[in-house]
Amino acid sequence: EQFVNLILFVGVILWSFPLAAIQAFAKAEYLAQLPGMRWILTFHGGTLTSFVNGYLPVVALLVLIIILPLIFEQIARRYERRKTFSDVQSSMLSRYFFFQLANVYVSVTAGSILKSLADILDHPSNILGLLGDSLPTMVGYFVALLVTKIMAGLPMVFLRFGALSRMLILRLLASSEKRVTQRELDWVYRLGDV
């Protein structure tokens, strides 16, 4: 377990690279460089550009964050060989907490440092003042993150998309005479989706 914690600690430190890359490259200007995507810059007088610049980094980060619990659960089950559901969940959530903490720290510092990097290189003695001016500008990013999590993530939790899709597939595959059995319902509403 200590070896896994050491590896995950290194992962938390290295987590800054994908986060910084998302904030640096998830912009409409980079999307416009893809073949056939030049229209993003001029659509509705550039309003789509500001929308993409505001929400694409947030959505890319949320997709990356969604993958983390799956990875942590597999580490707990397969490598550490944790047996009980509560033990797996405890391990997964404690590690997920540290990655979320690193996410907040890195996204604030990386975003503000990237925005004021030229000024910091020109005036290295005034780094605290420059960071003091640029850190509050990251509030828009966090508001977009919160709004996206609440408006997209919360309804998905309430819908229980995994169980809903499994139930719809069972209903579609079952003939009109056949009823869904209790065993199939237990599979649809298994404990991991609650």
VEXZA-771195 format. One record per atom (N, C-alpha, C): residue number from 1; chain; x, y, z. Coordinates in pm, whole numbers. Layout:
N
(NUM 'A' (X Y Z))
...
This chain:
194
(1 'A' (83 -120 0))
(1 'A' (0 0 0))
(1 'A' (87 126 0))
(2 'A' (201 121 70))
(2 'A' (289 237 72))
(2 'A' (350 265 -65))
(3 'A' (379 158 -139))
(3 'A' (432 175 -274))
(3 'A' (329 242 -364))
(4 'A' (204 200 -353))
(4 'A' (97 260 -432))
(4 'A' (80 406 -393))
(5 'A' (84 436 -264))
(5 'A' (71 576 -219))
(5 'A' (187 661 -271))
(6 'A' (306 603 -275))
(6 'A' (421 676 -328))
(6 'A' (402 705 -477))
(7 'A' (357 604 -551))
(7 'A' (333 622 -695))
(7 'A' (224 727 -717))
(8 'A' (118 723 -637))
(8 'A' (10 819 -653))
(8 'A' (53 959 -610))
(9 'A' (145 970 -514))
(9 'A' (199 1101 -476))
(9 'A' (277 1161 -593))
(10 'A' (356 1078 -659))
(10 'A' (427 1124 -779))
(10 'A' (325 1162 -886))
(11 'A' (216 1085 -895))
(11 'A' (109 1117 -990))
(11 'A' (45 1251 -962))
(12 'A' (28 1284 -834))
(12 'A' (-29 1414 -797))
(12 'A' (64 1526 -842))
(13 'A' (193 1506 -826))
(13 'A' (289 1608 -868))
(13 'A' (288 1620 -1021))
(14 'A' (284 1507 -1089))
(14 'A' (283 1509 -1236))
(14 'A' (148 1549 -1293))
(15 'A' (46 1553 -1208))
(15 'A' (-89 1594 -1249))
(15 'A' (-89 1736 -1303))
(16 'A' (9 1815 -1263))
(16 'A' (14 1954 -1308))
(16 'A' (36 1965 -1458))
(17 'A' (105 1869 -1518))
(17 'A' (133 1878 -1661))
(17 'A' (8 1864 -1747))
(18 'A' (-78 1762 -1724))
(18 'A' (-201 1760 -1805))
(18 'A' (-292 1879 -1778))
(19 'A' (-297 1925 -1653))
(19 'A' (-382 2041 -1622))
(19 'A' (-332 2166 -1691))
(20 'A' (-203 2187 -1688))
(20 'A' (-147 2305 -1755))
(20 'A' (-166 2294 -1906))
(21 'A' (-154 2173 -1960))
(21 'A' (-174 2154 -2104))
(21 'A' (-319 2181 -2142))
(22 'A' (-413 2139 -2058))
(22 'A' (-554 2165 -2086))
(22 'A' (-581 2314 -2086))
(23 'A' (-528 2384 -1987))
(23 'A' (-552 2528 -1980))
(23 'A' (-482 2603 -2093))
(24 'A' (-370 2551 -2138))
(24 'A' (-296 2621 -2243))
(24 'A' (-351 2593 -2382))
(25 'A' (-394 2469 -2407))
(25 'A' (-428 2429 -2544))
(25 'A' (-576 2411 -2571))
(26 'A' (-660 2413 -2470))
(26 'A' (-804 2396 -2493))
(26 'A' (-865 2533 -2522))
(27 'A' (-832 2585 -2636))
(27 'A' (-880 2717 -2677))
(27 'A' (-927 2709 -2822))
(28 'A' (-1011 2802 -2859))
(28 'A' (-1067 2803 -2994))
(28 'A' (-958 2825 -3099))
(29 'A' (-855 2898 -3065))
(29 'A' (-748 2923 -3162))
(29 'A' (-677 2793 -3201))
(30 'A' (-661 2703 -3105))
(30 'A' (-597 2574 -3136))
(30 'A' (-694 2482 -3210))
(31 'A' (-822 2489 -3177))
(31 'A' (-921 2409 -3250))
(31 'A' (-931 2455 -3395))
(32 'A' (-916 2583 -3418))
(32 'A' (-926 2637 -3553))
(32 'A' (-813 2588 -3644))
(33 'A' (-704 2542 -3585))
(33 'A' (-594 2490 -3664))
(33 'A' (-623 2351 -3720))
(34 'A' (-724 2284 -3666))
(34 'A' (-763 2153 -3719))
(34 'A' (-833 2172 -3853))
(35 'A' (-817 2077 -3944))
(35 'A' (-880 2092 -4076))
(35 'A' (-1033 2099 -4064))
(36 'A' (-1091 2201 -4126))
(36 'A' (-1236 2218 -4128))
(36 'A' (-1293 2287 -4006))
(37 'A' (-1212 2334 -3916))
(37 'A' (-1262 2396 -3793))
(37 'A' (-1235 2547 -3789))
(38 'A' (-1194 2607 -3896))
(38 'A' (-1164 2750 -3900))
(38 'A' (-1288 2836 -3871))
(39 'A' (-1406 2782 -3898))
(39 'A' (-1531 2857 -3881))
(39 'A' (-1558 2893 -3735))
(40 'A' (-1494 2826 -3643))
(40 'A' (-1517 2854 -3500))
(40 'A' (-1480 2998 -3466))
(41 'A' (-1376 3050 -3528))
(41 'A' (-1329 3184 -3495))
(41 'A' (-1424 3294 -3545))
(42 'A' (-1498 3268 -3652))
(42 'A' (-1581 3373 -3710))
(42 'A' (-1730 3351 -3690))
(43 'A' (-1772 3244 -3633))
(43 'A' (-1914 3213 -3616))
(43 'A' (-1979 3313 -3522))
(44 'A' (-2086 3376 -3565))
(44 'A' (-2160 3479 -3489))
(44 'A' (-2070 3589 -3435))
(45 'A' (-1979 3633 -3516))
(45 'A' (-1894 3745 -3479))
(45 'A' (-1798 3715 -3365))
(46 'A' (-1763 3590 -3345))
(46 'A' (-1668 3553 -3241))
(46 'A' (-1728 3516 -3108))
(47 'A' (-1861 3513 -3098))
(47 'A' (-1922 3474 -2970))
(47 'A' (-1897 3327 -2938))
(48 'A' (-1892 3243 -3042))
(48 'A' (-1862 3101 -3019))
(48 'A' (-1719 3085 -2970))
(49 'A' (-1630 3170 -3015))
(49 'A' (-1491 3164 -2969))
(49 'A' (-1481 3188 -2820))
(50 'A' (-1550 3288 -2770))
(50 'A' (-1546 3314 -2626))
(50 'A' (-1614 3203 -2548))
(51 'A' (-1720 3145 -2603))
(51 'A' (-1787 3032 -2537))
(51 'A' (-1693 2911 -2530))
(52 'A' (-1628 2881 -2641))
(52 'A' (-1535 2767 -2643))
(52 'A' (-1417 2791 -2551))
(53 'A' (-1364 2913 -2551))
(53 'A' (-1251 2944 -2463))
(53 'A' (-1291 2937 -2316))
(54 'A' (-1417 2964 -2285))
(54 'A' (-1461 2958 -2147))
(54 'A' (-1494 2819 -2099))
(55 'A' (-1551 2736 -2187))
(55 'A' (-1600 2607 -2141))
(55 'A' (-1519 2486 -2186))
(56 'A' (-1443 2496 -2292))
(56 'A' (-1366 2380 -2337))
(56 'A' (-1263 2335 -2234))
(57 'A' (-1187 2425 -2170))
(57 'A' (-1095 2378 -2066))
(57 'A' (-1168 2311 -1950))
(58 'A' (-1284 2362 -1914))
(58 'A' (-1361 2305 -1804))
(58 'A' (-1410 2165 -1840))
(59 'A' (-1464 2150 -1958))
(59 'A' (-1516 2019 -2000))
(59 'A' (-1402 1919 -2015))
(60 'A' (-1290 1961 -2070))
(60 'A' (-1175 1872 -2084))
(60 'A' (-1125 1829 -1946))
(61 'A' (-1120 1921 -1852))
(61 'A' (-1079 1887 -1717))
(61 'A' (-1178 1793 -1650))
(62 'A' (-1306 1816 -1667))
(62 'A' (-1407 1728 -1608))
(62 'A' (-1399 1587 -1666))
(63 'A' (-1372 1576 -1793))
(63 'A' (-1355 1442 -1853))
(63 'A' (-1235 1373 -1791))
(64 'A' (-1128 1446 -1771))
(64 'A' (-1010 1388 -1709))
(64 'A' (-1038 1349 -1564))
(65 'A' (-1114 1431 -1494))
(65 'A' (-1146 1402 -1353))
(65 'A' (-1241 1283 -1341))
(66 'A' (-1329 1264 -1439))
(66 'A' (-1423 1152 -1435))
(66 'A' (-1349 1018 -1442))
(67 'A' (-1237 1016 -1509))
(67 'A' (-1161 892 -1526))
(67 'A' (-1090 851 -1396))
(68 'A' (-1055 948 -1312))
(68 'A' (-976 919 -1192))
(68 'A' (-1040 816 -1098))
(69 'A' (-1168 827 -1060))
(69 'A' (-1222 726 -968))
(69 'A' (-1218 585 -1026))
(70 'A' (-1234 573 -1156))
(70 'A' (-1227 441 -1218))
(70 'A' (-1086 382 -1205))
(71 'A' (-987 467 -1224))
(71 'A' (-848 422 -1210))
(71 'A' (-819 384 -1065))
(72 'A' (-863 468 -971))
(72 'A' (-837 440 -830))
(72 'A' (-910 314 -782))
(73 'A' (-1028 291 -833))
(73 'A' (-1101 170 -796))
(73 'A' (-1029 46 -847))
(74 'A' (-978 52 -969))
(74 'A' (-906 -63 -1022))
(74 'A' (-776 -88 -946))
(75 'A' (-709 19 -905))
(75 'A' (-588 3 -824))
(75 'A' (-622 -64 -692))
(76 'A' (-730 -19 -629))
(76 'A' (-768 -78 -500))
(76 'A' (-810 -223 -515))
(77 'A' (-882 -256 -618))
(77 'A' (-931 -393 -636))
(77 'A' (-824 -488 -688))
(78 'A' (-753 -447 -790))
(78 'A' (-663 -542 -858))
(78 'A' (-522 -543 -802))
(79 'A' (-467 -427 -770))
(79 'A' (-330 -426 -722))
(79 'A' (-324 -445 -571))
(80 'A' (-403 -368 -498))
(80 'A' (-400 -379 -352))
(80 'A' (-485 -496 -300))
(81 'A' (-570 -550 -385))
(81 'A' (-656 -664 -352))
(81 'A' (-747 -636 -232))
(82 'A' (-806 -518 -232))
(82 'A' (-905 -488 -128))
(82 'A' (-1033 -561 -160))
(83 'A' (-1095 -617 -58))
(83 'A' (-1208 -707 -81))
(83 'A' (-1344 -641 -58))
(84 'A' (-1357 -564 49))
(84 'A' (-1489 -511 82))
(84 'A' (-1516 -382 4))
(85 'A' (-1643 -362 -21))
(85 'A' (-1687 -243 -95))
(85 'A' (-1647 -116 -20))
(86 'A' (-1665 -115 112))
(86 'A' (-1633 5 190))
(86 'A' (-1484 33 191))
(87 'A' (-1401 -70 192))
(87 'A' (-1257 -51 190))
(87 'A' (-1212 5 55))
(88 'A' (-1269 -47 -52))
(88 'A' (-1237 4 -186))
(88 'A' (-1280 150 -198))
(89 'A' (-1401 180 -152))
(89 'A' (-1450 318 -159))
(89 'A' (-1367 413 -74))
(90 'A' (-1327 369 43))
(90 'A' (-1244 453 130))
(90 'A' (-1110 484 64))
(91 'A' (-1047 383 8))
(91 'A' (-920 403 -61))
(91 'A' (-936 495 -180))
(92 'A' (-1039 469 -259))
(92 'A' (-1062 547 -380))
(92 'A' (-1091 694 -347))
(93 'A' (-1177 718 -250))
(93 'A' (-1215 856 -218))
(93 'A' (-1104 935 -153))
(94 'A' (-1021 870 -71))
(94 'A' (-910 945 -11))
(94 'A' (-811 988 -117))
(95 'A' (-784 901 -212))
(95 'A' (-692 938 -320))
(95 'A' (-754 1042 -413))
(96 'A' (-882 1027 -438))
(96 'A' (-952 1123 -523))
(96 'A' (-951 1262 -459))
(97 'A' (-963 1267 -327))
(97 'A' (-958 1395 -256))
(97 'A' (-825 1466 -281))
(98 'A' (-715 1392 -272))
(98 'A' (-585 1454 -292))
(98 'A' (-565 1502 -436))
(99 'A' (-620 1429 -532))
(99 'A' (-611 1474 -670))
(99 'A' (-699 1597 -692))
(100 'A' (-813 1604 -626))
(100 'A' (-898 1724 -638))
(100 'A' (-828 1845 -575))
(101 'A' (-763 1823 -463))
(101 'A' (-688 1930 -399))
(101 'A' (-575 1979 -490))
(102 'A' (-504 1885 -550))
(102 'A' (-399 1923 -645))
(102 'A' (-458 1993 -766))
(103 'A' (-576 1952 -806))
(103 'A' (-643 2014 -920))
(103 'A' (-670 2162 -893))
(104 'A' (-724 2192 -777))
(104 'A' (-753 2331 -743))
(104 'A' (-624 2412 -735))
(105 'A' (-525 2358 -666))
(105 'A' (-400 2430 -649))
(105 'A' (-330 2454 -783))
(106 'A' (-321 2348 -863))
(106 'A' (-249 2360 -990))
(106 'A' (-325 2448 -1089))
(107 'A' (-457 2434 -1095))
(107 'A' (-531 2513 -1193))
(107 'A' (-526 2662 -1161))
(108 'A' (-525 2697 -1034))
(108 'A' (-514 2839 -998))
(108 'A' (-374 2890 -1029))
(109 'A' (-273 2820 -983))
(109 'A' (-138 2870 -1003))
(109 'A' (-94 2859 -1148))
(110 'A' (-126 2747 -1213))
(110 'A' (-83 2731 -1352))
(110 'A' (-152 2833 -1442))
(111 'A' (-282 2854 -1420))
(111 'A' (-354 2951 -1503))
(111 'A' (-303 3092 -1485))
(112 'A' (-278 3130 -1360))
(112 'A' (-233 3267 -1337))
(112 'A' (-87 3286 -1378))
(113 'A' (-6 3184 -1361))
(113 'A' (135 3197 -1401))
(113 'A' (145 3202 -1553))
(114 'A' (65 3121 -1622))
(114 'A' (68 3125 -1769))
(114 'A' (25 3261 -1822))
(115 'A' (-74 3323 -1756))
(115 'A' (-121 3453 -1803))
(115 'A' (-19 3564 -1779))
(116 'A' (58 3553 -1673))
(116 'A' (150 3661 -1640))
(116 'A' (297 3619 -1653))
(117 'A' (324 3516 -1731))
(117 'A' (460 3464 -1743))
(117 'A' (555 3567 -1804))
(118 'A' (511 3638 -1905))
(118 'A' (599 3737 -1969))
(118 'A' (635 3848 -1870))
(119 'A' (535 3894 -1792))
(119 'A' (564 3999 -1693))
(119 'A' (656 3948 -1583))
(120 'A' (639 3823 -1543))
(120 'A' (725 3766 -1439))
(120 'A' (869 3756 -1488))
(121 'A' (886 3716 -1614))
(121 'A' (1022 3707 -1669))
(121 'A' (1086 3845 -1685))
(122 'A' (1006 3946 -1716))
(122 'A' (1059 4082 -1729))
(122 'A' (1093 4145 -1593))
(123 'A' (1010 4116 -1491))
(123 'A' (1028 4176 -1358))
(123 'A' (1022 4067 -1251))
(124 'A' (1128 3986 -1238))
(124 'A' (1123 3875 -1142))
(124 'A' (1117 3920 -995))
(125 'A' (1159 4040 -966))
(125 'A' (1154 4087 -828))
(125 'A' (1012 4121 -784))
(126 'A' (922 4142 -877))
(126 'A' (785 4180 -848))
(126 'A' (688 4061 -867))
(127 'A' (735 3939 -845))
(127 'A' (655 3820 -873))
(127 'A' (531 3812 -784))
(128 'A' (543 3850 -658))
(128 'A' (426 3843 -569))
(128 'A' (318 3943 -609))
(129 'A' (358 4061 -647))
(129 'A' (259 4159 -693))
(129 'A' (191 4116 -822))
(130 'A' (269 4060 -912))
(130 'A' (211 4013 -1039))
(130 'A' (115 3897 -1017))
(131 'A' (154 3804 -930))
(131 'A' (63 3693 -899))
(131 'A' (-59 3740 -822))
(132 'A' (-42 3840 -739))
(132 'A' (-156 3897 -667))
(132 'A' (-256 3961 -760))
(133 'A' (-207 4015 -872))
(133 'A' (-297 4072 -972))
(133 'A' (-361 3966 -1060))
(134 'A' (-288 3857 -1087))
(134 'A' (-340 3759 -1183))
(134 'A' (-421 3647 -1118))
(135 'A' (-398 3616 -991))
(135 'A' (-475 3509 -926))
(135 'A' (-625 3535 -923))
(136 'A' (-671 3657 -893))
(136 'A' (-817 3679 -892))
(136 'A' (-882 3665 -1028))
(137 'A' (-805 3671 -1135))
(137 'A' (-866 3655 -1267))
(137 'A' (-910 3512 -1295))
(138 'A' (-870 3417 -1213))
(138 'A' (-907 3277 -1232))
(138 'A' (-1047 3248 -1180))
(139 'A' (-1115 3348 -1123))
(139 'A' (-1250 3326 -1070))
(139 'A' (-1347 3286 -1181))
(140 'A' (-1329 3336 -1301))
(140 'A' (-1416 3299 -1412))
(140 'A' (-1406 3151 -1443))
(141 'A' (-1285 3098 -1434))
(141 'A' (-1263 2955 -1459))
(141 'A' (-1337 2873 -1355))
(142 'A' (-1329 2912 -1229))
(142 'A' (-1395 2834 -1123))
(142 'A' (-1546 2847 -1129))
(143 'A' (-1595 2963 -1167))
(143 'A' (-1740 2978 -1182))
(143 'A' (-1788 2888 -1296))
(144 'A' (-1714 2885 -1406))
(144 'A' (-1751 2797 -1517))
(144 'A' (-1743 2651 -1476))
(145 'A' (-1643 2616 -1396))
(145 'A' (-1631 2478 -1347))
(145 'A' (-1748 2441 -1258))
(146 'A' (-1785 2529 -1166))
(146 'A' (-1898 2502 -1077))
(146 'A' (-2030 2494 -1153))
(147 'A' (-2052 2587 -1243))
(147 'A' (-2177 2586 -1320))
(147 'A' (-2187 2460 -1405))
(148 'A' (-2077 2422 -1467))
(148 'A' (-2078 2302 -1550))
(148 'A' (-2100 2177 -1466))
(149 'A' (-2035 2169 -1351))
(149 'A' (-2055 2053 -1263))
(149 'A' (-2199 2046 -1213))
(150 'A' (-2256 2159 -1178))
(150 'A' (-2392 2159 -1124))
(150 'A' (-2495 2136 -1234))
(151 'A' (-2480 2204 -1345))
(151 'A' (-2582 2195 -1451))
(151 'A' (-2570 2068 -1535))
(152 'A' (-2451 2008 -1543))
(152 'A' (-2436 1886 -1623))
(152 'A' (-2415 1764 -1534))
(153 'A' (-2333 1778 -1432))
(153 'A' (-2300 1663 -1350))
(153 'A' (-2410 1620 -1256))
(154 'A' (-2476 1714 -1193))
(154 'A' (-2580 1680 -1096))
(154 'A' (-2700 1611 -1161))
(155 'A' (-2750 1659 -1274))
(155 'A' (-2858 1583 -1339))
(155 'A' (-2817 1442 -1380))
(156 'A' (-2691 1424 -1419))
(156 'A' (-2645 1291 -1454))
(156 'A' (-2643 1199 -1333))
(157 'A' (-2609 1254 -1216))
(157 'A' (-2613 1175 -1093))
(157 'A' (-2757 1138 -1060))
(158 'A' (-2848 1232 -1072))
(158 'A' (-2989 1204 -1042))
(158 'A' (-3051 1107 -1140))
(159 'A' (-3011 1115 -1266))
(159 'A' (-3063 1023 -1367))
(159 'A' (-3006 882 -1353))
(160 'A' (-2891 873 -1286))
(160 'A' (-2821 745 -1276))
(160 'A' (-2811 683 -1413))
(161 'A' (-2737 751 -1497))
(161 'A' (-2729 721 -1639))
(161 'A' (-2691 575 -1666))
(162 'A' (-2600 519 -1585))
(162 'A' (-2561 380 -1605))
(162 'A' (-2678 285 -1586))
(163 'A' (-2750 301 -1475))
(163 'A' (-2866 215 -1449))
(163 'A' (-2978 241 -1550))
(164 'A' (-2998 366 -1585))
(164 'A' (-3103 400 -1682))
(164 'A' (-3074 336 -1818))
(165 'A' (-2951 345 -1864))
(165 'A' (-2918 288 -1994))
(165 'A' (-2928 136 -1991))
(166 'A' (-2884 72 -1881))
(166 'A' (-2898 -74 -1872))
(166 'A' (-3044 -115 -1871))
(167 'A' (-3129 -39 -1802))
(167 'A' (-3271 -72 -1797))
(167 'A' (-3335 -56 -1935))
(168 'A' (-3299 49 -2007))
(168 'A' (-3353 69 -2141))
(168 'A' (-3309 -42 -2236))
(169 'A' (-3184 -84 -2224))
(169 'A' (-3135 -192 -2309))
(169 'A' (-3210 -322 -2277))
(170 'A' (-3231 -349 -2147))
(170 'A' (-3306 -470 -2111))
(170 'A' (-3448 -464 -2164))
(171 'A' (-3512 -350 -2154))
(171 'A' (-3649 -335 -2205))
(171 'A' (-3655 -352 -2356))
(172 'A' (-3555 -299 -2425))
(172 'A' (-3554 -312 -2571))
(172 'A' (-3527 -455 -2616))
(173 'A' (-3439 -525 -2541))
(173 'A' (-3404 -661 -2579))
(173 'A' (-3510 -763 -2539))
(174 'A' (-3583 -733 -2434))
(174 'A' (-3686 -826 -2387))
(174 'A' (-3807 -818 -2480))
(175 'A' (-3864 -931 -2506))
(175 'A' (-3984 -930 -2590))
(175 'A' (-4102 -874 -2512))
(176 'A' (-4210 -843 -2581))
(176 'A' (-4325 -780 -2516))
(176 'A' (-4391 -874 -2415))
(177 'A' (-4381 -1008 -2436))
(177 'A' (-4443 -1101 -2340))
(177 'A' (-4355 -1123 -2217))
(178 'A' (-4224 -1120 -2239))
(178 'A' (-4133 -1151 -2129))
(178 'A' (-4120 -1032 -2035))
(179 'A' (-4126 -1061 -1909))
(179 'A' (-4106 -957 -1808))
(179 'A' (-3961 -961 -1761))
(180 'A' (-3914 -850 -1712))
(180 'A' (-3779 -843 -1660))
(180 'A' (-3776 -914 -1525))
(181 'A' (-3679 -1003 -1505))
(181 'A' (-3671 -1080 -1381))
(181 'A' (-3606 -999 -1270))
(182 'A' (-3620 -1048 -1148))
(182 'A' (-3559 -981 -1034))
(182 'A' (-3406 -982 -1046))
(183 'A' (-3350 -1089 -1098))
(183 'A' (-3206 -1096 -1116))
(183 'A' (-3159 -988 -1212))
(184 'A' (-3232 -963 -1320))
(184 'A' (-3196 -859 -1414))
(184 'A' (-3212 -721 -1351))
(185 'A' (-3315 -702 -1270))
(185 'A' (-3332 -574 -1201))
(185 'A' (-3220 -550 -1100))
(186 'A' (-3178 -656 -1030))
(186 'A' (-3066 -642 -937))
(186 'A' (-2940 -601 -1011))
(187 'A' (-2921 -653 -1131))
(187 'A' (-2805 -615 -1211))
(187 'A' (-2814 -468 -1254))
(188 'A' (-2933 -423 -1287))
(188 'A' (-2953 -285 -1330))
(188 'A' (-2924 -189 -1215))
(189 'A' (-2977 -220 -1098))
(189 'A' (-2966 -129 -984))
(189 'A' (-2862 -177 -884))
(190 'A' (-2749 -221 -934))
(190 'A' (-2645 -272 -843))
(190 'A' (-2592 -158 -757))
(191 'A' (-2531 -196 -647))
(191 'A' (-2492 -101 -543))
(191 'A' (-2392 3 -591))
(192 'A' (-2307 -32 -685))
(192 'A' (-2204 62 -731))
(192 'A' (-2259 184 -803))
(193 'A' (-2384 178 -848))
(193 'A' (-2443 290 -921))
(193 'A' (-2524 382 -834))
(194 'A' (-2540 350 -709))
(194 'A' (-2625 429 -620))
(194 'A' (-2552 554 -579))
